[in-house]
Amino acid sequence: MRLLLDINVLLDVAFQRPGEPASSQIIARCGREHEAWLAWHSVAALAYLIERQQSKKAAREFLRGLLTWADVAPTQRSDAQQALDWAVPDYEDALQAAAAVACGAQFIVTRNVRDFKGSPVRALTPEAFVAGYTPAV
């Protein structure tokens, strides 16, 4: 399955936030069971946030590891323009949705599902995704 990972899911792992267990489960399955995709602007925001709270070295190490199993969605001006017309209240979230459309994601995995109500791609929390898409053993 192709997934667009919202930045907040990655921050769960980088900063060991309360949602980390489900986010880590999804990440562990990416590259094997699922394809992980990121919005371009998420990569820059991750670098900035990790540098501020940890260090430049930690940010680069996190991103270097992330970019071994996650791809960056191929977006362009027309995608950013289209996102302006969607009923997604926060434009940053609309850009995440545009990235999901551009890479053909089946779901956006995010902590802010309610912010994606107007998205053309369905959003699920990490917990909901893990509960609904755990492979049979």
Backbone as CSV, one residue per row, in Angstrom:
resi,resn,N_x,N_y,N_z,CA_x,CA_y,CA_z,C_x,C_y,C_z
1,MET,0.845,-1.167,0.000,0.000,0.000,0.000,0.899,1.241,0.000
2,ARG,0.461,2.244,-0.702,1.210,3.498,-0.792,0.630,4.494,0.217
3,LEU,1.504,5.020,1.098,1.092,5.921,2.168,1.846,7.231,2.104
4,LEU,1.130,8.321,2.330,1.776,9.622,2.522,1.841,9.820,4.035
5,LEU,3.036,9.936,4.570,3.217,10.138,6.003,3.287,11.628,6.299
6,ASP,2.351,12.102,7.089,2.352,13.501,7.511,3.515,13.705,8.482
7,ILE,4.005,14.910,8.533,5.169,15.221,9.364,4.948,14.868,10.832
8,ASN,3.723,14.985,11.328,3.495,14.718,12.746,3.743,13.255,13.115
9,VAL,3.573,12.339,12.182,3.856,10.928,12.423,5.363,10.732,12.582
10,LEU,6.127,11.400,11.773,7.585,11.307,11.859,8.110,11.978,13.115
11,LEU,7.469,13.072,13.511,7.875,13.754,14.747,7.576,12.900,15.977
12,ASP,6.530,12.070,15.917,6.267,11.135,17.016,7.511,10.306,17.301
13,VAL,8.133,9.826,16.234,9.297,8.957,16.358,10.546,9.767,16.712
14,ALA,10.761,10.865,16.026,11.968,11.674,16.271,12.038,12.182,17.702
15,PHE,10.890,12.532,18.284,10.870,13.125,19.615,10.258,12.208,20.673
16,GLN,10.011,10.939,20.304,9.452,9.963,21.244,8.192,10.502,21.924
17,ARG,7.280,11.026,21.108,6.029,11.575,21.624,5.068,10.436,21.959
18,PRO,3.962,10.729,22.663,3.030,9.673,23.073,2.520,8.773,21.942
19,GLY,2.409,9.249,20.730,1.929,8.434,19.621,2.992,7.567,18.978
20,GLU,4.182,7.576,19.516,5.313,6.886,18.901,5.099,5.399,18.616
21,PRO,4.468,4.602,19.506,4.357,3.165,19.206,3.672,2.852,17.869
22,ALA,2.527,3.446,17.607,1.827,3.170,16.343,2.594,3.745,15.157
23,SER,3.149,4.937,15.325,3.931,5.539,14.238,5.142,4.674,13.914
24,SER,5.803,4.153,14.926,6.960,3.278,14.703,6.561,1.983,14.020
25,GLN,5.383,1.456,14.361,4.905,0.233,13.705,4.739,0.454,12.204
26,ILE,4.152,1.575,11.847,3.961,1.875,10.425,5.308,2.025,9.735
27,ILE,6.179,2.785,10.342,7.499,3.021,9.755,8.260,1.710,9.578
28,ALA,8.162,0.826,10.549,8.853,-0.464,10.456,8.358,-1.290,9.270
29,ARG,7.121,-1.074,8.864,6.544,-1.832,7.755,6.746,-1.157,6.397
30,CYS,7.191,0.084,6.426,7.444,0.794,5.166,8.747,0.288,4.553
31,GLY,8.726,0.172,3.254,9.886,-0.368,2.549,9.784,-1.879,2.378
32,ARG,8.888,-2.504,3.145,8.659,-3.951,3.016,7.220,-4.190,2.571
33,GLU,6.267,-3.834,3.429,4.852,-4.056,3.116,4.202,-2.848,2.460
34,HIS,4.695,-1.679,2.768,4.086,-0.436,2.289,5.148,0.478,1.702
35,GLU,4.717,1.325,0.773,5.580,2.388,0.250,5.294,3.649,1.054
36,ALA,6.333,4.301,1.509,6.172,5.553,2.255,6.564,6.724,1.362
37,TRP,5.748,7.749,1.404,5.988,8.969,0.645,5.878,10.163,1.576
38,LEU,6.602,11.206,1.244,6.625,12.448,2.020,6.348,13.622,1.112
39,ALA,5.757,14.656,1.689,5.673,15.932,0.976,7.050,16.595,1.065
40,TRP,7.447,17.255,-0.007,8.758,17.911,-0.061,8.956,18.861,1.115
41,HIS,7.941,19.641,1.418,8.083,20.628,2.491,8.212,19.971,3.866
42,SER,7.782,18.732,4.015,7.958,18.025,5.282,9.428,17.763,5.574
43,VAL,10.199,17.495,4.543,11.621,17.220,4.731,12.314,18.456,5.309
44,ALA,12.025,19.609,4.760,12.626,20.854,5.266,12.149,21.156,6.689
45,ALA,10.867,20.973,6.945,10.332,21.252,8.277,10.922,20.296,9.308
46,LEU,11.091,19.034,8.947,11.721,18.075,9.859,13.138,18.510,10.211
47,ALA,13.897,18.909,9.200,15.270,19.360,9.447,15.271,20.518,10.441
48,TYR,14.427,21.480,10.206,14.361,22.664,11.072,13.982,22.292,12.505
49,LEU,12.933,21.503,12.660,12.444,21.169,13.999,13.420,20.295,14.785
50,ILE,14.016,19.315,14.115,14.970,18.450,14.815,16.230,19.230,15.170
51,GLU,16.693,20.093,14.270,17.861,20.940,14.592,17.594,21.801,15.815
52,ARG,16.401,22.376,15.911,16.058,23.252,17.041,16.005,22.503,18.360
53,GLN,15.454,21.284,18.346,15.279,20.558,19.599,16.429,19.618,19.932
54,GLN,17.201,19.239,18.904,18.308,18.320,19.154,19.600,18.948,18.637
55,SER,19.943,18.675,17.394,21.157,19.248,16.802,21.104,19.085,15.299
56,LYS,21.976,19.827,14.615,22.068,19.695,13.164,22.480,18.268,12.799
57,LYS,23.409,17.719,13.553,23.865,16.352,13.294,22.713,15.358,13.446
58,ALA,21.927,15.495,14.503,20.781,14.595,14.719,19.771,14.722,13.584
59,ALA,19.531,15.947,13.136,18.587,16.169,12.038,19.067,15.485,10.766
60,ARG,20.339,15.663,10.451,20.882,15.044,9.229,20.847,13.528,9.316
61,GLU,21.161,12.977,10.477,21.123,11.520,10.642,19.695,10.995,10.491
62,PHE,18.735,11.690,11.094,17.337,11.278,10.983,16.896,11.310,9.519
63,LEU,17.189,12.403,8.835,16.778,12.534,7.437,17.501,11.535,6.536
64,ARG,18.774,11.307,6.795,19.524,10.339,5.990,18.869,8.950,6.102
65,GLY,18.516,8.560,7.313,17.839,7.277,7.511,16.461,7.263,6.873
66,LEU,15.708,8.325,7.070,14.359,8.440,6.516,14.359,8.298,4.999
67,LEU,15.290,8.949,4.350,15.311,8.958,2.888,15.876,7.678,2.276
68,THR,16.208,6.699,3.121,16.589,5.386,2.575,15.357,4.533,2.298
69,TRP,14.235,4.827,2.958,13.030,4.017,2.769,11.797,4.826,2.375
70,ALA,11.874,6.136,2.417,10.737,6.980,2.032,11.091,7.796,0.799
71,ASP,10.124,7.933,-0.089,10.297,8.743,-1.293,9.638,10.102,-1.095
72,VAL,10.038,11.059,-1.897,9.450,12.400,-1.861,8.498,12.526,-3.050
73,ALA,7.266,12.924,-2.750,6.246,13.030,-3.792,6.627,14.083,-4.835
74,PRO,6.453,13.755,-6.107,6.804,14.673,-7.191,5.706,15.717,-7.424
75,THR,5.822,16.827,-6.758,4.818,17.881,-6.900,5.392,19.076,-7.643
76,GLN,4.485,19.898,-8.147,4.897,21.092,-8.885,3.876,22.206,-8.656
77,ARG,4.060,23.298,-9.337,3.197,24.468,-9.157,1.719,24.144,-9.310
78,SER,1.366,23.358,-10.309,-0.060,23.050,-10.525,-0.669,22.312,-9.330
79,ASP,0.124,21.497,-8.652,-0.375,20.800,-7.458,-0.636,21.796,-6.329
80,ALA,0.279,22.741,-6.149,0.110,23.774,-5.121,-1.100,24.653,-5.439
81,GLN,-1.311,24.934,-6.715,-2.477,25.729,-7.114,-3.771,24.965,-6.870
82,GLN,-3.792,23.702,-7.217,-4.992,22.891,-7.017,-5.336,22.799,-5.533
83,ALA,-4.331,22.691,-4.674,-4.552,22.588,-3.227,-5.266,23.821,-2.673
84,LEU,-5.103,24.949,-3.325,-5.786,26.172,-2.891,-7.305,26.054,-3.005
85,ASP,-7.782,25.195,-3.897,-9.215,25.067,-4.155,-9.915,24.001,-3.318
86,TRP,-9.169,23.197,-2.600,-9.782,22.144,-1.793,-10.316,22.713,-0.491
87,ALA,-11.318,22.067,0.053,-11.936,22.499,1.311,-11.138,21.982,2.515
88,VAL,-9.835,22.108,2.439,-8.948,21.740,3.542,-8.576,23.049,4.230
89,PRO,-8.968,23.220,5.497,-8.820,24.522,6.159,-7.391,25.068,6.225
90,ASP,-6.421,24.201,6.481,-5.021,24.629,6.637,-4.282,24.333,5.325
91,TYR,-3.691,25.358,4.739,-3.024,25.169,3.443,-1.868,24.176,3.533
92,GLU,-1.174,24.141,4.654,-0.084,23.157,4.793,-0.644,21.744,4.666
93,ASP,-1.809,21.494,5.265,-2.441,20.187,5.137,-2.901,19.942,3.696
94,ALA,-3.367,20.978,3.035,-3.745,20.845,1.624,-2.528,20.471,0.774
95,LEU,-1.365,21.007,1.128,-0.142,20.624,0.409,0.218,19.162,0.675
96,GLN,-0.030,18.690,1.890,0.178,17.268,2.184,-0.757,16.430,1.297
97,ALA,-2.008,16.854,1.198,-2.970,16.141,0.357,-2.552,16.179,-1.108
98,ALA,-2.037,17.304,-1.568,-1.569,17.408,-2.949,-0.411,16.447,-3.194
99,ALA,0.467,16.309,-2.225,1.572,15.355,-2.341,1.029,13.925,-2.396
100,ALA,-0.013,13.645,-1.603,-0.616,12.312,-1.607,-1.220,11.993,-2.977
101,VAL,-1.896,12.962,-3.564,-2.466,12.777,-4.900,-1.340,12.553,-5.913
102,ALA,-0.304,13.378,-5.830,0.797,13.308,-6.799,1.515,11.962,-6.789
103,CYS,1.624,11.345,-5.624,2.334,10.062,-5.559,1.388,8.862,-5.646
104,GLY,0.081,9.117,-5.714,-0.877,8.025,-5.818,-1.110,7.283,-4.510
105,ALA,-0.988,7.988,-3.389,-1.181,7.357,-2.079,-2.629,6.933,-1.875
106,GLN,-2.802,5.793,-1.230,-4.144,5.342,-0.867,-4.630,6.031,0.403
107,PHE,-3.684,6.371,1.290,-4.037,7.031,2.553,-2.976,8.059,2.935
108,ILE,-3.432,9.049,3.701,-2.544,9.963,4.407,-2.571,9.490,5.857
109,VAL,-1.410,9.213,6.421,-1.331,8.817,7.821,-0.916,10.058,8.599
110,THR,-1.802,10.472,9.534,-1.625,11.743,10.221,-2.233,11.702,11.616
111,ARG,-1.791,12.585,12.464,-2.402,12.764,13.785,-3.623,13.686,13.689
112,ASN,-3.767,14.429,12.607,-4.809,15.452,12.464,-5.843,15.070,11.408
113,VAL,-6.513,13.960,11.597,-7.479,13.479,10.605,-8.546,14.527,10.307
114,ARG,-9.035,15.211,11.327,-10.125,16.189,11.118,-9.706,17.327,10.188
115,ASP,-8.413,17.620,10.136,-7.941,18.694,9.260,-7.923,18.292,7.792
116,PHE,-8.164,17.020,7.492,-8.129,16.529,6.118,-9.515,16.163,5.587
117,LYS,-10.562,16.686,6.209,-11.931,16.343,5.782,-12.190,16.684,4.318
118,GLY,-11.624,17.737,3.799,-11.830,18.117,2.410,-10.790,17.545,1.465
119,SER,-9.967,16.635,1.949,-8.888,16.059,1.136,-9.419,15.018,0.159
120,PRO,-8.856,14.967,-1.047,-9.245,13.926,-1.992,-8.675,12.549,-1.624
121,VAL,-7.755,12.507,-0.665,-7.181,11.244,-0.197,-7.572,11.076,1.267
122,ARG,-8.104,9.921,1.602,-8.573,9.652,2.972,-7.412,9.672,3.967
123,ALA,-7.657,10.271,5.122,-6.668,10.339,6.193,-7.043,9.404,7.325
124,LEU,-6.032,8.748,7.886,-6.200,7.855,9.031,-5.125,8.166,10.061
125,THR,-5.463,7.964,11.339,-4.427,8.074,12.366,-3.510,6.859,12.263
126,PRO,-2.310,6.965,12.818,-1.438,5.777,12.832,-2.111,4.582,13.511
127,GLU,-2.811,4.831,14.620,-3.483,3.747,15.334,-4.565,3.090,14.476
128,ALA,-5.351,3.889,13.775,-6.403,3.352,12.909,-5.800,2.561,11.759
129,PHE,-4.714,3.060,11.199,-4.084,2.329,10.103,-3.544,0.989,10.591
130,VAL,-2.835,0.995,11.716,-2.275,-0.239,12.256,-3.392,-1.236,12.575
131,ALA,-4.481,-0.780,13.172,-5.593,-1.662,13.528,-6.291,-2.234,12.291
132,GLY,-6.414,-1.432,11.250,-7.145,-1.872,10.070,-6.318,-2.531,8.994
133,TYR,-5.013,-2.386,9.046,-4.162,-2.884,7.954,-2.979,-3.694,8.452
134,THR,-3.221,-4.477,9.504,-2.191,-5.391,9.999,-2.272,-6.667,9.177
135,PRO,-1.162,-7.082,8.593,-1.214,-8.313,7.780,-1.518,-9.545,8.629
136,ALA,-2.213,-10.504,8.044,-2.511,-11.752,8.739,-1.230,-12.547,8.941
137,VAL,-1.104,-13.161,10.099,0.118,-13.934,10.417,-0.157,-15.403,10.227
